[in-house]
C-alpha cells in the first residue's frame, strides 16, 4: 500500500513537471530517438565483441579483421549519437529549468506577507536555484535508464542461451541487489530530507549575513555572527556526514555482494570447463558481458537515487507553486485602470495572526490630490494603515475603499498599479540607475527618466557621476547615501505614474539638509498626486492639507498643524518634544 502511494505520488509529480517541458518537447523527442539508436548500438557492440573473441581464439583472421572494422564503425557512430544527444539533452534541460525557476519565482512573489515573514529567504532561494535542477533532469534520467535496460536485455538473454546455470546465478544476485538498493534508497532519503531542511536554514542564515554585513560591522558583531555561522555550517556538515556514512555502509555491502558474485561466476565457469560442459571461448564471452550485467545493478541504484531526489525536490517546488503549505495572496476581479485617488477606511480593525488588534475601528476619508499625514508614537499602527492600503494584508473587520470600490473586490493591478510606497529604507536593486527605473517601466524614454529624476531632485547628482544614469548603484544602494536612495525611490514612483504615493517614515533617518531636499521633492508633487505621509518628525508635515493623529490603533484627532497645535494636548506634547530634541542636538 505504501509503495503504491509512493508510485502514485511520483507519477503525479512527473505529470505536473511535464507541464514545464511541453514547450520544448521536440528536444525530448530527438533525445529519445537518439537514445533508441544508442541503445541499438549498445546491444550490437557487445555481441560483435563476443564474436571477436571467438574469431581470435579460433584464428579466423579474415573474420576477425571484418568484425574489428565493424566495431570501429559502430563506435564512431556511437560517438556522433552521443554528441547530438548531449546537445538535445542540454537544450531541453536548461529550457525546462528556466520555466520552473520563473514559475517558482512568480509564485514566491504571490505569497502572503506573513508567509514570507515567517520563513527564511534561504528556503526559497534553495528551491529556485537547486531543486529546479533535479526536476529538470527527471525526463532525461528516465529515458537514459529505460534505454539502458533495453540495451542490456539482449545481453542477458544471450547468457541464458550460453549457460542457464550462470544466468540463474546472475538473476538471483541481481534480485538481491535490487531489493537491497531499494531499502538503502529509502533510508538515504530519510537522511536527505533532514539534510535538505538544514541546508535551507544555513542558506537563509548566510544570506542574512551578507545582506546585513553593514549592520554587523557597525554593531561590532562579526565574531558573534561568525560563531553562529560556524554552528549552522557545522550542523549541516554533521547531517551530511551522517547521510554519507549511511550511503557508504550500503555501498560496502553492495560492493561485497558483487565481489561474491564475480567469484562465484568464475568458480562455476571453471567447474563447467573442467567437466567439458563449457568452452573457454564461451566463458570469455560470458566474462566480457559481466560488466554490462553488473552495471544494471549500479544504474538501478543511481536511478532509484535520482527518483528519490526528484520526489523530494518536487515536493519542495510544488509546495511553493501550489496554494497549500505556503498560502498566496488573493485579490478580487474588478478592474480600476486609473484611480482618482479617493481612499476611505470604514470601521477598519486589524490584527497580525493571533496578536491583539493593531487597528481598532479606524475611520477616515482622503480626497484626490490631497496631502494627508499620519503622526503618532511608534507602534501606534501608522505603517499598518499603509500595508492595508497596498493590499499586503486585509482588514479583520470593516472596509477599505479606493474610489468607492472595496479593496477586496479589486484585482492586484488595480491596487498596486495605482499606488507607490517609498519606505524609510527603500530597496535599490544591484543594477544601474537607469535599470532601476526601467524595471518599473520597460519602455521608459530618456525624457521621462530625466523628468522624474529632476522632480525627485536627483538629476543634478546623477550628472556628477562618471557614468551618469548608467552608474551601477549596488545591492541596497550601498554606493548611495540615505537621501539619494530615497530620491531614487521617489523617481521610481514618479516613473510608475501612480495617482497615490505613500511615504512611510521617508525622512526619519535623514539629516536636516537631506530632509529638506526630500521635502522639496514632495512639495513638487503636491496638488498633482494623492500623497499620504507617515512622519516621525512633525516639521516635515506642517504643510500637509490634513494631519491625522494616531494613538493605540485609533485616529484620535484630525486637522491642520496649526489647528492640532491649538487644541490637542498629545500633538502639543509631540511637537514640544521634537523642539527640545532639536535644541539639544544644536548644543
Helices and strands as residue ranges (DSSP letters): H 2-18, G 22-24, H 25-57, H 61-109, H 113-117, H 121-126, I 127-131, H 132-162, H 164-211, H 213-218, H 222-274, H 280-321, E 343-350, E 359-366, E 371-375, H 382-389, E 397-402, E 405-406, G 407-409, H 412-416, E 419-422, H 433-438, H 446-455, H 459-463, G 468-470, G 475-477, H 482-496, E 500-504, H 512-525, E 530-534, G 538-540, E 546-551, E 554-559, H 561-567, H 569-586
